[in-house]
Amino acid sequence: MAKKTIKKEVSKKAVAKKKATKKADPNKELYYVELPNHEDVRITIIDSSKLILNLAKEYTNFKQLRHQKEVEINKMRKEFRYIRKTFGELKSKLPAVSIKTPKAKKGKNKEEQHEQPPEQPQIEPPTHHSSMHTKPSTPHKSSRESEELHKLESELTAIEDKLSNLG
């Protein structure tokens, strides 16, 4: 079987050689057309060739830029993953504290905002009705803690005022 395949390959090569060595068929008629402005045709062909080469260069530049963009995006993704991971670790190591920051008023300058201490929001104590038998949620606990803190601060300032009047 191996001999048959070799013979086929040889015969294909021989046929291809014969076709290449064949001369133009004398029965076919050849037509020639005169170009009145052959210089203009040559110039347009050269210009179009230049445009094709420029487009090919731009395409290769585009492919390189796309590759660089993908590389940079992958770097950014890795950095964001690392930041999220470290932020999560930091968050897990810090104690859980709920602090509300007061919002700055729009009309004031930044300097005036820094001079005045932030105001603490006044929280009204929740009213308990006998018909309500639900457990207080965590926001009520933090509001109670802030109320107690506010009361302690007011008591402390009152005691400091009394001490300064005595002294």
Beta strands, then each sheet from edge to edge (+ up, - down):
end
